[in-house]
Amino acid sequence: MLFFIIYLTGAVWPSYVESRGFGERTLGLLIGLYGLALFVARIPIGLLSDMLTGRRRFVISAGFCFMAAVFLAPPVFDSAWSLFASRMLMGVGAGCFVAIAVLFSLYFPPRSAMVSAAVVASFFGWGQIPANPIGGWVADWFGVLAPFWLSVGFAVVGAVVALAIVEPDHERARRWPVSLPRDRRLFGMAVMMGVVFMAVYATVYNTTQVYASDRLDVGDFTQGLLLMAYITPFVAVVLASPHVARLVGAMVAVTIGMASLGVGVLLTPWSGLALLFVCEVLIGVGLGLTFGLLMALAVEDAPAHQRFYAMGVFQSIYAAGMFLGPLAVGYVSEAAGFTTAFVAVASVVLLAGVVCLASSARGSRRVAGSRV
């Protein structure tokens, strides 16, 4: 429900911002503010969740309350400041995903950590599959602000439903985590995930929509279908990613995902509408092969009393990519055009894929050496 609420307006944000007289640079800043707020909010939310054993439902409910305020601001205040405030509050509200992700994993045995992470990551897609086309259709028929009002209603429902969550009886926080986790894998996987979300938020949720609207004359409903073409394969692939990891290795699977994502982004500026749908599918496959696996790898060694904190660190670091990607691409696309922006993003992703491949090769050599 959380991501359904967020992405009901996903297909209309670019056109709504443009209708207010703002350019691509401002759109990039607005989209990026969501990531900035996530970056700031998620570590404190993780700390708070570790402390509130048995009462984490209140953290989740508060997140939905923030979401109601987020989507109420643009139609009620109808000002530039309301847009900026809305995007910032959206990041704070979405920060409750830290609590949702770890709390959900507590219902699984420890040996199923990668499967639970894949299922949690799929939540990102399940909400978007119906939200994107519905939001576009509602905007086309009832006006661009109609999806905002619909999101407000669902957010209120979510806040109430969250209060009924019952935590597993065996979960008990051992102590207040006072030090930052020092696991190198946590930070490495988080940076890699930051590159992935940098690319996704700079293109799929930002520049790709502007490109489709300006160059291909695509309307809100088709924008929703494009988003669905990316998010539907994401859900299927992320749920299958633990099985892929068992077959080829987790880091090899991540590398394949980086390659798929990079190629999808690289082909976008030369695409007609049909090829653009293919690019969206490739990007969805790339996100699906990376999100769940990197999340599981990042927090698998975290001590029990720091699970929420470690997840907050992981999600906070990758949220920096959500902020920096749209912001940088907004400037580049205005200064040098769409093609340069897409090529730059694809280059960063493919370079990160090479780093993943090298890391996987080093890990294989270490394992082989230890067996000698």
C-alpha positions as CSV (number, residue, x, y, z in Angstrom):
1,M,0.0,0.0,0.0
2,L,2.9,2.4,0.8
3,F,4.3,2.3,-2.7
4,F,0.8,2.3,-4.3
5,I,0.2,5.6,-2.5
6,I,3.5,7.1,-3.6
7,Y,3.3,6.1,-7.2
8,L,-0.3,6.9,-7.9
9,T,1.1,10.3,-8.8
10,G,4.3,8.9,-10.4
11,A,3.1,9.4,-14.0
12,V,1.8,12.9,-13.5
13,W,4.6,14.6,-11.5
14,P,6.7,15.7,-14.6
15,S,3.7,17.0,-16.5
16,Y,2.3,18.7,-13.4
17,V,5.7,20.4,-12.6
18,E,6.0,21.5,-16.2
19,S,2.4,22.9,-16.1
20,R,3.6,25.1,-13.2
21,G,6.2,26.7,-15.5
22,F,9.3,24.9,-14.2
23,G,12.0,23.4,-16.4
24,E,14.0,20.1,-16.4
25,R,16.5,21.4,-13.8
26,T,13.7,22.2,-11.3
27,L,12.0,18.9,-12.0
28,G,15.3,17.1,-11.3
29,L,15.6,19.0,-8.0
30,L,12.0,18.1,-7.0
31,I,12.4,14.5,-7.8
32,G,15.7,14.4,-6.0
33,L,14.4,16.0,-2.9
34,Y,12.6,12.8,-2.2
35,G,15.9,10.9,-2.1
36,L,17.5,13.7,0.0
37,A,14.7,13.4,2.6
38,L,15.1,9.6,2.6
39,F,18.9,10.0,3.1
40,V,18.3,12.2,6.1
41,A,15.4,10.3,7.7
42,R,16.2,6.6,7.4
43,I,19.0,6.2,9.9
44,P,17.1,7.9,12.7
45,I,14.0,5.8,11.8
46,G,16.1,2.7,12.0
47,L,17.5,3.7,15.4
48,L,14.0,4.5,16.7
49,S,12.7,1.2,15.4
50,D,15.4,-0.7,17.2
51,M,14.4,1.0,20.4
52,L,10.6,0.6,20.1
53,T,10.4,-3.2,20.4
54,G,6.8,-4.3,20.2
55,R,5.6,-0.8,19.1
56,R,7.1,-0.4,15.7
57,R,3.6,-0.3,14.2
58,F,3.5,3.3,15.4
59,V,6.5,4.2,13.3
60,I,4.8,2.7,10.2
61,S,1.5,4.4,11.0
62,A,3.3,7.7,11.3
63,G,4.8,7.2,7.9
64,F,1.4,6.9,6.4
65,C,0.3,10.0,8.2
66,F,3.2,11.9,6.6
67,M,2.0,10.6,3.3
68,A,-1.4,12.0,3.8
69,A,0.1,15.4,4.4
70,V,2.4,15.0,1.3
71,F,-0.4,14.6,-1.2
72,L,-2.6,17.1,0.5
73,A,-0.2,20.0,0.1
74,P,-0.1,20.5,-3.7
75,P,-3.9,20.7,-4.3
76,V,-4.6,22.7,-1.2
77,F,-1.8,25.3,-1.3
78,D,-1.1,25.3,-5.1
79,S,2.3,27.0,-4.8
80,A,5.9,26.3,-5.6
81,W,6.7,25.9,-2.0
82,S,4.1,23.2,-1.5
83,L,5.8,21.2,-4.2
84,F,9.1,21.3,-2.5
85,A,7.6,20.6,0.9
86,S,5.6,17.7,-0.5
87,R,8.7,16.0,-1.9
88,M,10.6,16.4,1.3
89,L,7.7,15.0,3.4
90,M,7.3,12.2,1.0
91,G,10.9,11.1,1.8
92,V,10.2,11.2,5.5
93,G,7.0,9.2,5.2
94,A,8.6,6.6,2.9
95,G,11.4,6.2,5.5
96,C,9.0,3.9,7.4
97,F,9.9,1.3,4.8
98,V,13.0,0.6,7.0
99,A,10.7,-0.7,9.7
100,I,8.5,-2.6,7.3
101,A,11.5,-4.3,5.6
102,V,13.1,-5.6,8.8
103,L,9.8,-6.4,10.6
104,F,8.7,-8.5,7.7
105,S,11.9,-10.4,7.7
106,L,11.4,-11.4,11.4
107,Y,8.5,-13.6,10.3
108,F,11.0,-15.8,8.3
109,P,13.7,-18.1,9.7
110,P,17.3,-16.8,9.5
111,R,18.2,-19.2,6.7
112,S,15.6,-17.6,4.5
113,A,17.1,-14.1,4.7
114,M,17.7,-13.8,0.9
115,V,14.1,-14.9,0.1
116,S,12.6,-12.5,2.7
117,A,14.7,-9.7,1.3
118,A,13.5,-10.5,-2.3
119,V,9.9,-10.5,-1.1
120,V,10.3,-7.2,0.7
121,A,12.0,-5.7,-2.3
122,S,9.1,-6.8,-4.5
123,F,6.7,-4.6,-2.4
124,F,8.4,-1.7,-4.3
125,G,6.8,-3.1,-7.4
126,W,3.5,-4.6,-6.3
127,G,2.2,-1.2,-5.4
128,Q,3.4,0.4,-8.6
129,I,1.9,-2.1,-11.0
130,P,-1.6,-0.9,-10.5
131,A,-0.7,2.6,-9.3
132,N,1.0,3.9,-12.5
133,P,-1.7,3.2,-15.0
134,I,-4.5,4.0,-12.6
135,G,-2.9,7.3,-11.7
136,G,-2.4,8.2,-15.4
137,W,-6.0,7.2,-16.2
138,V,-7.4,9.2,-13.3
139,A,-5.3,12.3,-14.3
140,D,-6.5,12.1,-17.9
141,W,-10.2,11.9,-16.9
142,F,-10.5,13.9,-13.8
143,G,-7.5,16.3,-13.9
144,V,-3.9,16.3,-12.9
145,L,-4.7,16.8,-9.2
146,A,-7.1,13.9,-8.9
147,P,-4.4,11.3,-8.1
148,F,-3.1,13.4,-5.2
149,W,-6.6,13.3,-3.6
150,L,-6.8,9.6,-4.1
151,S,-3.4,9.1,-2.5
152,V,-4.6,11.1,0.6
153,G,-7.5,8.7,1.1
154,F,-5.4,5.6,0.8
155,A,-2.7,7.1,3.2
156,V,-5.4,7.6,5.9
157,V,-6.5,4.0,5.5
158,G,-2.9,2.8,5.7
159,A,-2.3,4.7,8.9
160,V,-5.2,3.0,10.5
161,V,-4.4,-0.5,9.2
162,A,-0.8,-0.2,10.4
163,L,-1.9,0.0,14.0
164,A,-3.2,-3.6,13.7
165,I,0.3,-5.0,13.0
166,V,1.4,-7.7,15.6
167,E,5.2,-8.2,16.0
168,P,6.7,-11.7,16.3
169,D,6.8,-12.8,20.0
170,H,10.4,-14.0,19.7
171,E,11.8,-10.5,18.7
172,R,13.4,-8.6,21.5
173,A,15.8,-5.7,21.2
174,R,18.9,-6.4,23.2
175,R,20.3,-2.9,23.7
176,W,20.3,0.5,22.3
177,P,22.8,0.6,19.3
178,V,25.2,3.4,20.1
179,S,27.8,2.9,17.3
180,L,27.6,2.9,13.6
181,P,27.9,-0.5,12.0
182,R,31.4,-1.0,10.6
183,D,30.7,-3.9,8.2
184,R,32.5,-3.1,4.9
185,R,30.0,-5.2,3.0
186,L,27.1,-3.1,4.3
187,F,28.6,0.1,2.9
188,G,29.8,-1.5,-0.3
189,M,26.4,-3.0,-1.1
190,A,24.7,0.3,-0.2
191,V,26.9,2.3,-2.5
192,M,26.2,-0.2,-5.3
193,M,22.5,0.1,-4.7
194,G,22.9,3.9,-4.7
195,V,24.2,3.6,-8.3
196,V,21.2,1.5,-9.3
197,F,18.7,3.9,-7.8
198,M,20.6,6.9,-9.2
199,A,20.0,5.5,-12.7
200,V,16.4,4.5,-12.1
201,Y,15.3,7.8,-10.5
202,A,17.3,9.9,-13.0
203,T,15.7,8.1,-16.0
204,V,12.5,6.1,-15.4
205,Y,10.9,8.6,-12.9
206,N,12.4,11.7,-14.5
207,T,14.1,12.3,-17.8
208,T,12.6,9.3,-19.6
209,Q,9.1,10.7,-18.9
210,V,10.2,14.2,-20.2
211,Y,11.7,12.6,-23.3
212,A,8.6,10.5,-24.0
213,S,6.4,13.6,-23.6
214,D,8.5,16.0,-25.6
215,R,9.9,13.8,-28.3
216,L,7.2,11.1,-28.6
217,D,4.1,13.1,-27.6
218,V,3.1,10.5,-25.0
219,G,0.2,11.3,-22.7
220,D,-0.3,10.5,-19.0
221,F,-2.0,7.1,-19.6
222,T,0.8,5.9,-21.8
223,Q,3.3,7.2,-19.3
224,G,1.6,5.0,-16.8
225,L,1.9,2.0,-19.2
226,L,5.6,2.7,-19.6
227,L,6.2,2.7,-15.9
228,M,4.2,-0.6,-15.7
229,A,6.4,-2.1,-18.4
230,Y,9.4,-1.4,-16.1
231,I,7.9,-2.4,-12.8
232,T,6.1,-5.7,-13.8
233,P,9.3,-7.5,-14.9
234,F,11.0,-6.0,-11.8
235,V,8.5,-7.9,-9.5
236,A,8.9,-11.2,-11.4
237,V,12.7,-11.0,-11.5
238,V,13.2,-9.8,-7.9
239,L,11.2,-12.8,-6.6
240,A,13.3,-15.1,-8.8
241,S,16.6,-13.5,-7.9
242,P,17.4,-15.8,-4.9
243,H,17.1,-18.8,-7.3
244,V,19.3,-17.0,-9.8
245,A,21.9,-16.3,-7.1
246,R,22.0,-20.0,-6.1
247,L,22.7,-20.9,-9.7
248,V,25.4,-18.4,-10.7
249,G,26.3,-16.6,-7.4
250,A,24.9,-13.5,-5.9
251,M,27.5,-11.0,-7.2
252,V,27.4,-12.5,-10.7
253,A,23.6,-12.1,-10.6
254,V,24.1,-8.5,-9.5
255,T,26.5,-7.9,-12.4
256,I,24.0,-9.2,-14.9
257,G,21.5,-6.9,-13.4
258,M,23.8,-3.9,-13.8
259,A,24.5,-4.8,-17.4
260,S,20.7,-5.0,-18.2
261,L,20.1,-1.7,-16.5
262,G,23.0,0.0,-18.2
263,V,21.9,-1.2,-21.7
264,G,18.3,-0.1,-21.1
265,V,19.4,3.4,-20.1
266,L,21.9,3.6,-23.0
267,L,19.3,2.8,-25.7
268,T,16.6,5.1,-24.4
269,P,17.6,8.4,-26.3
270,W,17.5,6.6,-29.6
271,S,14.2,4.9,-29.0
272,G,10.8,5.2,-30.6
273,L,7.8,4.2,-28.5
274,A,8.1,0.4,-29.1
275,L,11.8,0.3,-28.3
276,L,11.2,2.6,-25.3
277,F,9.0,-0.1,-23.8
278,V,11.8,-2.6,-24.3
279,C,14.2,-0.3,-22.6
280,E,11.9,0.0,-19.6
281,V,11.7,-3.8,-19.4
282,L,15.5,-4.1,-19.4
283,I,15.7,-1.5,-16.6
284,G,13.1,-3.4,-14.6
285,V,15.1,-6.7,-15.0
286,G,18.2,-4.9,-13.9
287,L,16.6,-3.5,-10.8
288,G,15.1,-6.9,-10.0
289,L,18.4,-8.7,-10.1
290,T,20.0,-6.1,-7.8
291,F,17.6,-4.8,-5.2
292,G,16.7,-7.9,-3.2
293,L,20.2,-9.4,-3.4
294,L,22.1,-6.3,-2.4
295,M,19.7,-5.7,0.5
296,A,20.2,-9.3,1.8
297,L,24.0,-9.2,1.3
298,A,24.2,-5.8,3.1
299,V,22.5,-6.8,6.3
300,E,23.1,-10.5,6.6
301,D,26.0,-10.1,9.1
302,A,24.3,-7.3,11.2
303,P,23.9,-8.3,14.9
304,A,20.3,-8.8,16.0
305,H,20.1,-5.6,18.1
306,Q,21.2,-3.5,15.1
307,R,19.1,-5.0,12.3
308,F,16.8,-1.9,11.9
309,Y,19.8,0.4,12.3
310,A,21.8,-1.5,9.6
311,M,18.8,-1.4,7.3
312,G,18.4,2.3,7.9
313,V,22.1,2.8,7.0
314,F,21.7,0.8,3.8
315,Q,18.6,2.5,2.7
316,S,19.9,5.9,3.7
317,I,23.1,5.5,1.6
318,Y,21.3,4.3,-1.5
319,A,18.8,7.2,-1.1
320,A,21.7,9.5,-1.9
321,G,21.6,8.1,-5.4
322,M,17.8,8.9,-5.6
323,F,18.7,12.6,-4.8
324,L,21.9,13.0,-6.8
325,G,20.8,11.2,-9.9
326,P,17.8,13.4,-10.9
327,L,19.6,16.5,-9.8
328,A,22.7,15.9,-11.9
329,V,20.7,14.6,-14.9
330,G,18.5,17.7,-14.8
331,Y,21.5,20.0,-15.2
332,V,23.2,17.8,-17.8
333,S,20.0,17.4,-20.0
334,E,19.4,21.2,-19.9
335,A,23.1,21.9,-20.7
336,A,23.9,19.2,-23.2
337,G,20.7,17.4,-24.1
338,F,18.9,14.1,-23.5
339,T,21.4,11.9,-25.3
340,T,24.4,13.1,-23.2
341,A,22.5,12.6,-20.0
342,F,21.4,9.1,-20.8
343,V,24.9,8.1,-22.0
344,A,26.5,9.5,-18.8
345,V,24.1,7.6,-16.5
346,A,24.6,4.4,-18.5
347,S,28.4,4.8,-18.3
348,V,28.3,5.0,-14.5
349,V,26.0,1.9,-14.2
350,L,28.2,-0.2,-16.5
351,L,31.3,0.9,-14.7
352,A,29.7,-0.2,-11.4
353,G,28.9,-3.5,-13.1
354,V,32.6,-4.0,-13.9
355,V,33.4,-3.3,-10.3
356,C,30.8,-6.0,-9.3
357,L,32.4,-8.5,-11.7
358,A,35.9,-7.8,-10.4
359,S,34.6,-8.2,-6.8
360,S,33.0,-11.5,-7.6
361,A,36.2,-12.8,-9.3
362,R,38.3,-11.8,-6.2
363,G,35.8,-13.5,-3.9
364,S,36.0,-16.7,-6.0
365,R,39.8,-16.7,-5.9
366,R,39.7,-16.3,-2.1
367,V,37.3,-19.2,-1.7
368,A,39.4,-21.4,-4.1
369,G,42.6,-20.4,-2.2
370,S,41.1,-21.3,1.2
371,R,40.2,-24.8,-0.2
372,V,43.8,-25.6,-1.2
